Amino acid sequence: MAHRVLICDDEVHILRAAEFKLRRAGWEVEVAGDGQEAWEKIQSQPPDIVVTDYQMPRLDGIELIQRMRQHAPTRHVPVVMLTARGFEMSPEELTQRWRVGAVMSKPFSPRELLRQVEQLVGPVHSTSPGSSLPAAPDQPLERTVP
């Protein structure tokens, strides 16, 4: 059975690139466009790992992680945090206080994201051989400003 990952980011191109790379590697992927949507999905069915943006509408990444750590079923779910802004907290504080498994700056490589996720949860061994999907982009993803 595939591992489940929830990817939460308010930038659609980030969601799609990360989703494609992880799905291609055999992960069961669920996406959320903001922290509140992610929290609702997490409560409904806790994933094996969460990849979340730091700065999002309705509920930011820190608030999402705070809720996860206070909720018994998700207290120990690993988290990868993506960020494109200066930290209000240092990466060390994020890892120690909120037990964030990895902090990645945008732009990031989808290949590196997969490596971080697999390092925290383990690789998925249920990839389908002979998939006809093209290779996922491995170039860093640029943050676009509207």
Summary of the structure (lengths in Angstrom):
residues: 146
radius of gyration: 14.4
end to end distance: 39.2
largest distance: 44.7
contacts: 440
relative contact order: 0.20
helix: 38%
strand: 16%
